Amino acid sequence: MKKPLLCITIILLIIILFGIGIIIPKYLISDGLGNFKGEEKEFAKYALLQTALFGNYFQKKPRIKIKVIDIKKINDEKCFIYIEDNPDGFYINSQYVAKVRTYKLFYIPLELLIGLGDFEIYCMEYYIRK
């Protein structure tokens, strides 16, 4: 009689731990947009969208949270981007590269788990010209 109760308790503890592991990154990690202003913020939105759209192609396991870590200006050429607020797209005055990190359970960066979790997002026009 005690064995089924012990099994149910262990299963419930595993479910609770898994739930906590999902809640921590989902609600305690920001997307990083608050760290940027102006065009950098618009490019950060673009980087988050690109990672969400194409990140699952490279990662077979789903991620829980995406965060823009850093943005660097590449040059002063215009760059065409699109974001959820403006799906038709628009030009920004400079080209940037954004470093984006994906997180899994318990605030663990996916890069540490499988070696594929940090992305660099560039303006597509920059890639086409190279």
Secondary structure, DSSP 8 states (H G I E B T S, - for coil): -HHHHHHHHHHHHHHHHHHHHHHHHHHHS--SGGG--HHHHHHHHHHHHHHHHHHHHH-SS--SEEEEEEEEEEESS-EEEEETTEEEEEEESSEEEEEEEEE-GGG-BHHHHHS--EEEEE-HHHHHH-
